[in-house]
Amino acid sequence: MGFGVLTGVFPMSTDSNELGMIQAIGASTAGMGLFGILITVMSYRKKEKWAWFVLWYYPIFWVFHLLGKLPPGNDHVHQIVFIVMSLLGLILPLRHFFPRETQ
């Protein structure tokens, strides 16, 4: 979310043709971050299953960014870090969301 806010408020371009696009990307990135924070804080922490499914958006998003060599950045290390972090956040508490049925 912070990256999106910074990009929207302080775009790194002086080209007026690119300026609006960069600010739009910043706004959408900030919105995506806010969306994830709200789902995580309000529903994921309460172990609501729908939140677990919705948050799979993040590792999928970062995998597509990595495979497509999309920005931000050129080293793509941050994308690998975000993939690992989001997968760990979904896989480690798996039993809390889907406990084994006792007979």
Backbone bond lengths (Angstrom), bond angles and torsions (degrees), N, CA, C in turn:
res aa  C-N    CA-C-N  psi(-1)  N-CA   C-N-CA  omega(-1)  CA-C   N-CA-C  phi
1 M - - - 1.436 - - 1.520 109.88 -
2 G 1.325 116.01 -41.14 1.461 120.09 -179.88 1.514 112.49 -61.29
3 F 1.335 116.66 -40.98 1.465 120.31 177.96 1.521 110.62 -60.02
4 G 1.317 116.48 -42.52 1.461 120.63 -179.40 1.515 112.51 -64.66
5 V 1.330 116.50 -42.13 1.464 120.28 178.92 1.523 109.94 -64.04
6 L 1.336 116.72 -46.15 1.470 119.62 179.51 1.524 111.82 -62.68
7 T 1.319 116.75 -41.24 1.461 120.49 179.45 1.523 111.36 -65.60
8 G 1.314 116.87 -39.38 1.460 120.39 179.92 1.509 113.27 -70.27
9 V 1.337 116.82 -37.17 1.464 120.71 -177.08 1.522 111.99 -85.40
10 F 1.339 116.54 -37.96 1.469 121.04 -178.16 1.530 110.26 -123.83
11 P 1.330 118.77 69.64 1.470 120.19 -179.57 1.521 110.78 -64.83
12 M 1.316 115.86 140.83 1.464 122.09 -176.49 1.527 111.56 -91.83
13 S 1.309 117.00 48.92 1.455 120.79 178.70 1.522 109.28 -146.91
14 T 1.323 114.87 142.62 1.461 119.61 175.21 1.527 110.95 -104.44
15 D 1.331 116.36 -6.66 1.461 121.53 178.77 1.530 108.88 -75.67
16 S 1.314 117.03 119.19 1.467 120.83 -176.65 1.525 112.35 -64.46
17 N 1.337 117.33 -25.33 1.468 120.49 177.79 1.529 111.37 -69.99
18 E 1.332 116.61 -35.12 1.464 121.27 -178.83 1.516 112.21 -86.65
19 L 1.317 117.87 -23.40 1.455 122.28 -172.42 1.530 112.79 -56.59
20 G 1.313 117.84 -48.66 1.460 121.59 -179.68 1.519 112.46 -63.82
21 M 1.327 116.51 -39.26 1.463 120.85 179.31 1.531 110.63 -66.21
22 I 1.307 116.75 -42.55 1.468 120.68 179.43 1.521 110.53 -64.67
23 Q 1.316 117.16 -41.29 1.465 120.15 177.96 1.524 111.29 -66.52
24 A 1.314 117.58 -35.91 1.468 121.00 177.08 1.528 110.66 -66.39
25 I 1.320 116.77 -40.74 1.467 120.57 176.75 1.523 109.98 -63.71
26 G 1.333 116.36 -40.45 1.460 120.25 177.08 1.519 112.06 -61.65
27 A 1.316 116.73 -43.37 1.465 120.66 179.67 1.531 111.06 -65.44
28 S 1.323 117.36 -42.16 1.465 119.25 -179.83 1.525 111.34 -69.30
29 T 1.320 117.49 -35.40 1.460 121.12 177.40 1.526 110.67 -66.77
30 A 1.319 116.74 -42.38 1.466 120.46 177.03 1.526 110.20 -63.28
31 G 1.308 117.52 -40.57 1.456 121.29 177.74 1.513 112.25 -64.29
32 M 1.324 116.97 -41.02 1.456 120.89 177.79 1.525 110.29 -63.67
33 G 1.319 116.88 -40.12 1.455 120.74 177.66 1.513 112.05 -64.97
34 L 1.327 116.89 -44.27 1.464 121.34 178.44 1.530 110.38 -62.83
35 F 1.316 116.67 -42.28 1.461 123.18 176.92 1.535 110.14 -56.17
36 G 1.314 116.74 -48.49 1.463 121.27 -179.97 1.518 112.76 -65.82
37 I 1.329 116.82 -40.72 1.462 120.52 179.31 1.526 110.46 -63.31
38 L 1.322 117.09 -46.07 1.463 120.34 -178.74 1.523 112.11 -63.92
39 I 1.319 117.34 -42.77 1.466 120.13 178.32 1.523 110.10 -64.29
40 T 1.329 116.81 -42.35 1.459 120.52 -178.62 1.520 112.00 -65.87
41 V 1.323 116.60 -47.21 1.463 120.83 -176.02 1.524 111.93 -71.97
42 M 1.322 116.89 -38.41 1.468 119.00 -172.71 1.529 113.68 -91.88
43 S 1.302 119.24 -39.50 1.466 120.33 -171.75 1.526 114.28 -115.02
44 Y 1.317 117.72 -40.28 1.466 120.59 -178.92 1.520 110.42 -63.87
45 R 1.325 117.30 -40.74 1.464 121.13 179.24 1.521 112.10 -66.86
46 K 1.331 117.35 -23.13 1.468 121.86 176.90 1.531 111.11 -87.73
47 K 1.320 115.99 3.88 1.468 123.31 179.29 1.525 113.00 63.27
48 E 1.315 116.71 36.44 1.460 120.69 175.96 1.529 108.71 -80.46
49 K 1.315 115.85 124.63 1.467 121.18 -172.71 1.517 113.05 -59.95
50 W 1.324 118.50 -37.83 1.461 120.45 -178.39 1.529 110.53 -59.94
51 A 1.341 117.34 -34.75 1.469 120.34 179.74 1.521 110.35 -66.68
52 W 1.326 117.26 -37.93 1.466 121.19 178.31 1.529 109.82 -61.23
53 F 1.331 116.55 -43.89 1.467 119.96 179.59 1.530 111.77 -67.23
54 V 1.306 117.32 -42.94 1.464 121.11 -178.46 1.524 111.39 -64.00
55 L 1.323 116.98 -37.93 1.466 119.83 -177.43 1.531 113.62 -71.28
56 W 1.331 118.43 -5.67 1.466 120.45 171.71 1.529 110.98 -67.51
57 Y 1.312 115.57 -12.05 1.462 120.06 175.75 1.536 110.38 -56.25
58 Y 1.330 117.12 -40.53 1.463 120.25 -173.45 1.527 114.29 -66.39
59 P 1.337 121.14 -50.77 1.470 117.08 177.83 1.524 112.37 -64.03
60 I 1.336 116.78 -35.20 1.469 119.20 178.26 1.526 110.19 -64.63
61 F 1.322 116.56 -44.27 1.463 122.18 178.08 1.527 110.66 -56.72
62 W 1.331 117.39 -48.38 1.462 120.53 -176.67 1.529 112.29 -71.75
63 V 1.326 118.09 -31.54 1.468 119.78 175.26 1.531 110.15 -64.46
64 F 1.339 116.86 -43.97 1.467 119.50 177.49 1.526 111.18 -63.24
65 H 1.312 117.53 -38.20 1.460 120.30 177.04 1.521 111.06 -64.09
66 L 1.319 116.76 -41.73 1.464 120.51 179.55 1.522 110.99 -66.49
67 L 1.320 117.49 -48.55 1.467 120.75 -178.62 1.525 112.52 -66.18
68 G 1.331 116.46 -34.07 1.458 120.74 179.35 1.518 113.85 -86.93
69 K 1.346 116.23 0.37 1.471 122.48 -178.80 1.532 110.70 51.65
70 L 1.336 114.37 45.40 1.459 120.95 -177.59 1.525 111.02 -88.49
71 P 1.323 116.53 157.43 1.466 119.88 177.98 1.524 110.58 -70.24
72 P 1.284 121.39 169.85 1.462 127.26 10.08 1.526 111.32 -84.81
73 G 1.293 114.93 153.36 1.456 122.34 176.56 1.507 113.18 81.11
74 N 1.336 114.48 166.42 1.459 120.99 179.81 1.524 112.65 -113.43
75 D 1.342 117.39 -16.26 1.459 118.77 -176.18 1.531 112.94 -85.91
76 H 1.309 117.96 -23.81 1.455 125.07 175.25 1.533 114.17 63.72
77 V 1.336 117.77 8.21 1.461 121.09 176.62 1.522 109.55 -64.04
78 H 1.327 116.71 -40.40 1.466 119.76 -178.90 1.524 111.15 -61.70
79 Q 1.333 117.29 -32.03 1.455 119.88 179.48 1.525 110.51 -67.24
80 I 1.318 116.77 -40.59 1.464 120.67 177.42 1.521 110.12 -64.23
81 V 1.331 116.80 -41.76 1.470 121.06 178.19 1.528 110.01 -61.70
82 F 1.334 117.91 -44.54 1.467 120.96 179.75 1.527 111.96 -66.30
83 I 1.329 116.99 -35.63 1.467 120.54 176.77 1.522 109.76 -63.05
84 V 1.325 116.34 -49.10 1.472 120.79 -178.76 1.523 110.74 -63.31
85 M 1.338 117.57 -45.69 1.465 120.76 -179.13 1.521 111.55 -62.15
86 S 1.324 117.36 -44.66 1.462 119.38 -177.68 1.529 110.90 -69.97
87 L 1.331 118.11 -36.45 1.462 119.93 177.02 1.526 111.47 -66.59
88 L 1.324 116.85 -41.76 1.466 119.66 177.48 1.520 111.27 -62.71
89 G 1.331 116.20 -40.61 1.455 120.29 178.99 1.518 113.50 -65.27
90 L 1.324 116.80 -21.61 1.465 120.73 178.66 1.525 112.58 -96.71
91 I 1.320 117.35 -34.74 1.463 120.60 -174.51 1.532 112.40 -85.59
92 L 1.327 118.35 -40.26 1.467 119.92 -176.92 1.533 113.49 -59.76
93 P 1.327 120.34 -43.06 1.467 119.13 178.94 1.536 113.73 -90.23
94 L 1.314 117.79 22.30 1.461 122.01 -175.39 1.531 112.34 -54.30
95 R 1.332 118.24 -41.60 1.472 121.27 -177.94 1.524 112.52 -69.69
96 H 1.334 117.34 -23.54 1.463 119.81 176.38 1.528 111.01 -70.78
97 F 1.330 114.94 -34.32 1.463 119.39 -179.96 1.524 112.24 -84.24
98 F 1.315 116.14 -33.58 1.453 121.66 -177.01 1.531 109.77 -131.23
99 P 1.352 116.38 73.33 1.470 118.64 -179.44 1.518 111.05 -67.17
100 R 1.328 115.18 152.91 1.455 119.91 177.42 1.505 109.54 -68.91
101 E 1.304 114.80 139.55 1.457 120.80 178.63 1.523 108.89 -74.50
102 T 1.320 117.37 129.17 1.453 120.87 175.64 1.524 108.77 -96.54
103 Q 1.331 115.08 137.74 1.466 118.78 -175.52 1.493 111.67 -100.95
